[in-house]
Amino acid sequence: MNAEMHRRHRCRHLLAAAAALSLSPTLALAGDFSASVDARYRYEHVNDDAYASSANAHTLRLRVGGIWQWSPQWSLHGTLEHSSDLNDGFNSTRNGESGYPVVADPRNTELDELFVAYGGEKLQTRIGRQVINLDNQRYIGAVGWRQNRQSFDGIALDYDLGEQRALGYRYLNRVIRVFGDHHPNAALAHRDLDGHLLHFSHPAFDGQLVEYAYRVEDRDVATDSNTTVGLRYTRDAKAAGNWSLGLDLARQQANAGNPLDGSATYWRIEPGYRFEAVTLRGGWERLGGDGGYSFRTPLATGHAFNGWADRFLATPLDGLDDRFIGVSGKLGGFAWSATAHRFDAVHGDARFGDELDLSLGRDLGHGFKGLLKLADFRGDALPDTRKLWLQIDYRY
């Protein structure tokens, strides 16, 4: 075993040891325990013109968690997650049904989270397997839309500097992907990483400004190794006369032996205006590309960006220009939204297509919530895709 493999194994052993130490009966008996249950049933229909048959997926997810607080500062957090595919009329990526479109919710049982947490007056620390959502999850997120959410083996440090200023650092050793940690295809199950994420937030211009530097080496998929440096500004409508604003700007460079050896720029502009019960927003997001390298966000919650049809989870090499306008609000106990997208290439003159996304949700009471959602992508350079979801969530 070479020195690099030794280092990786030592790091994993340290993470496991930290969690194991917290299981000491002496500590456990001295503390308090709280539990949570999260369940979700979903029906997903996919009509993709690239396939002769449509997909109809019935899936069920159960997530059971617990927190053991053995002192005012120290606690142990754990979550088990199980997902079931209730039928075979879709390609879950592990059920062998390759004649159908993919619905990436395969059968899976895994340890979703297990970490030790320290919460002091200024310093917050977590070590072990954990969910990480940074800012709007454009770079790092849990992909909570899928039944198996994404989690990371690593360390999180946050320090409160006072006056709404905070400094954060994350070390990522491994990502456990939405396909499940026990997926027969190891590349879909997890990836080994060497990731260092630095994050500083503070007030500025009547809003909040974040400066960040993320260096991630993907040891399994070299083309996803990159360094991203950027800033993000947000201003909430509550503090700015009903106007909101989001501004993002970043520069990315391939690193750690990435064979693509390129760089790209990213920016996003998203103004909004809130009426009494309706919010109107528009936006322009641009992920650069030159035909050889494009701006990549492989660890992001991609479903939240560039249309719910998920046609652009991986940025095309010619880049992606996404111009959108949306409206959302509440009416009679329902929460609703509608967003229209236009997708073009950054490099060259290719038109990818247009998309309309609609959603209708309602709190059903007693811990239940219902959601109906539609994505209709009409492609020029890509096949038409229509997706429909019916979902019931329960949380206790």
N, C-alpha and C positions, 0 to 999 in steps of 0.2 A: 504494500500500500504506500503511495507516494505522500510527500509532505502536505500537498494540497488536500488530499482526501482525509488525512489525519486531522487537519485543521477543521474541515467541515464536520467530521464526526465528533470532534471535541465540542464544537459549538452546539450541535444537537444534544449531546449528552448534558451540557450545562443547562440548556433550556429544560430538558426533562428532569434533571436533578432539582432545579428550583421549584418545579411543580410538585415533585414527590415530597420534598421537605415540608411543604405546606399541608400535607396529608397526615402529619403527626397527630396521633390521638390526643396527646396533651393539649395541642393547640385547638383541635377541633372541639373538644369537650368544653373549652373555655369560651367558645364563640356562639354566634347566632347564625341560623341557616334560613334562607328564603329561596323559594322555587318559582319557576315560571313555565308556562306551556304555550306554545305557538303552533297552530295548525292551519293548513291551507289546502283547499281543494281547488283545482283549476281544470277547466276545459279549454283547449287551444286548438283552433282550426287554422290550417295553413293551405292556401291555394297558390302554388308557385308554378308559373308557366314553364319552368325548366323540368317539371316532373309530370308524368302522365296521370298520377293519382294525387289527390289531396290528403293531407294529414289531419287526423282527428285524435287528439291526445287527451286522455283523462289521467291526471296525476294527483297524488296526495302527498303532502309533506307534514311531518310531525317533528317539532323541535322542543326538547325538554332541557331546561337549564337550572342551575343553582348557584347561589353565592354563599360562601362560608366566610363570615366576618368574625375573626378571632381577636381583633383588637381595633381600636378606633382608626388605625392607619392601615392594617394588613388584612387582605382578603384573598380568597381563592375563588375563581370563576370557572365554571365548566358548562358546556352545552353539548348534548348529543343530538344528532340530526338523522332522520330517516326519510327517504323519499321512495314512493312506490309508483310504478307505471301500471295503471289499471287495465290497459288494453294494449294491442299490438299494432294499431293503425297509424303508426308514425315511426320515424327513425330517431330513437333516443340516443344514438351513437354507440349503444352496446347491445341492442336487442336484435341486430341482424336484419332489420327491416329497411334496407338501403333503397328500396324502390319508392319510398315516401320522402317528403321534405323533412328536414331535421327539426325536432323540438328538443332542445338541449336540457331535458329533465330526466336523466336515466335513473333507474333503480339504484339506490345507494344507501349505505349506513356508515356514518363516520363520526369521529370526534371533531366537532365543529370548532369548539374553543376549549382551551385549558390554560389559564394563565394566573400567575400570582400578581396582585396589584398592591402598590403602596400609595397611599394618599396623604401627603403631608400638607402643611399650611401653604407651601409654595410649589413643592415638587410632586408630580404625579408620575408613577412608573408602572409599567406592565411588562412582564416577561413570560413568554410562552406562545401558544397558538391563540390568535386573536383576530377579530374583525377590525379592519382599519379603513376609515372613511375620511379622506382629507378634503376640506373645502367642499366644492360641488361634485367631487368624485371624478373629475375629468381625467386625472392621472392615476389615483389610487382609490379603489372602492370595493365594496362587498358584493356588487352585482346582485342586490337583494331581490330583483325581479325574478330571477331563476329560483327553482325550488331548492337546489343545493347552492347556498351562497358561498362566495369566495372568502377564504381566510388566509392568514399568514403566520408562519413561525418567525418570531423575532422579538425585538425589544422596542418599547415606546417610552419616551421621556418627554414630559411637558413641564415647563417652568413658568410660573406666573410672575411677571416682572412688575405687576401693578399698573394702574391707569389703563386698563384694557390692552396691555401689551403682553405677549406670550411668545416664548421660544420653544420649538418642538424639534425632536430628532427621532427618527425611526430607523432601526436596522432590520432588514429583511433577509432571512436565510432561505426561506422556501415559500412558494405560493401554492395553496391547495385550491384547485380550480373548480368551476361550477359543474364539471362533469363527474366529480366525486373522486376522493382520494384512492379508491380501490378500482378505478376504471382499468380494464385490461390493456388499454393503450396508455402506456406510462406518460407519453407526451401530453395527453389530455388530462391525466390525473393530477399531476403536480410538476413544478419546475423548481430546480435549485437556483437560488439567486445569491448575489452579493450586492445588496441594495443599501444605500445611505441617503436618507431623506432629511433635509434641513429646511425648517419652516419658521418664519418670523412674522407675526401679525401685530398691527398697531393702528390706532386711529389716524385718519388723514382726510382732509377735505370733506368734513362732515360725514365720513363713512369709515370703512375699514380697509386697510391696505395689507396685503400679504406678499412677502418676498420669499422665494423658495429656490432651492437647488437640489435636484434629484439625480443621483448617479446610480444606475441599476445595471449590473452585469447579469445577463441571463445565461446560465451555464448549459442549458439544454437547447435553447433557440437563440443562436448567436445574433441573428438579424434583429432581435428585440433588445439588444444591449445599447443603451444610450445615456447621455447626460442632458438634462433639461434644466434650464435656468429661466426664471420668469417672475412676473408679478401679476397680482389679481386685485382689483378694486371693486368693492360693492358698497352701495348706498341703499338703505331700506326706505320704502315708501312712507313708513310711519314717521320717519324723522326728516323727510324732505318734501313736505307739501304734496303728498300723493305720488310723487315721481320716484321711480327706482332706477338704478343703473348698475350694470355689471360690465367691467372691462377686463380683458385678459390679454397678455402679451408674453410670448415665450420663444426661446430659441433652443433647438435640439441638435445635438451632435452625436453621431455614432461613436461607440467606444468599445473597449475590451475585445478587440479582434472582430468586430462586426464586419462581415465581408462587403456590406453595401457601402461603407466608408463615405457617408454623406452627411448633410445637414439640412435643416428645414426650419421655417418660422411658423408660429401659430398665433392667431389672434381671434378674439371674440368680442363683439359689441352687442349688448342687450339692454336697451332702455325699456321702461314700462311705465304705465300710468294706471292708478287704481281709482275707480269710481266707487260708489257706495257698496255695491255687491258684485262688481265686475272688474276684472283686471285685463288690460290690453297690453301686449308686449310684442316687440319685434326684435329681430336680431340678424346678425351676420357673423358666421363662424367660418374661418379659413384655416385649413390644415395644409401647409405647404407641401409641394412635391415637384420634382423636376424630371420624372420619368425613370429615375434610378434609385432615388431615396425619397421617402415621404415621412411626414411627422407621425409618430406612432404613440399609441397609448394602450399597450397590451394589458395593463393591470387596472384599467379604469372600469367604472360601471357604464359600459358602452351603450346599454339600452336607453339610457336617459338622454342621449345625444344623437343627432342626425337621423331622427325618425325611428318609430317603434317597430318598423318592419325589419330592422337590424341588417340592412343591406350594406352598411359601412362600418361594421365592427372593426375591420381592418382597413386602414386608409389606403386607397388606391395609390399606386406609385406616381401617378400624375397629380396627386393631391385631391382635396375635396373642398369645394366652395358651397356652403349651405346658407341660403337666405330664407328666413322664416318669419311668419307672423302668427300670433296666437291670441286667443281670448279664453278666459276662464272665470268661473264664478260659482255662486251657490244659489239654489232656488228650491224652496219647499223641502228642505232637508237633504237635497241632492247636491253633490259637488260635480261640476261638469267642466270640460275643456275641449277646445278645438284648435289645432295647429296645422298650418300648411307650410310645406318645405319645397324649395327648388334646389336641385343638386347639379353642380357643374364641376368639371375638372379645373384645376388651377393651371396646369401645364397643358397647352394645347386648347382646342375648342370643343372638346367632347361634352355632350349633354347627357348626364346620367339618368335624369328623370325627375318626377314630382311625387309628393306624398301628402296625404291627408290623414291626420291622427285625431281620433275622437275618444273621449272617455266619459263615463257616468258612474259615480260612486255614491254610496250611502252607508251611514252608520246604522246598523240594524239593531243595536242595543245588546246588552248582556255579553259584551265582548266580541260580537260578530260584526263584520263589515262586508259589503258586497261591492263588486266592481264589474263593469262591462266596458270593454275596450276594443277599438278597431284601428287597424293600420292598413291603408290602401296606397301601395306604391305602384306608380305607372312609369315604367322604364322606357328610355330611349336606347341606351347602350346596354341595359340590363333587363332581365325578364321581369314581367309584372308579378307582383306578390301582394296577396291580401291575407291579413291575419285577423282573427277574431278571438277574444278571450272572455270567458265568464268565470269569475273567481269569487270564492267565499273564504274569508280569513276569520280566525278565532284566536284571541289572546287572553290569557289569564295570568 
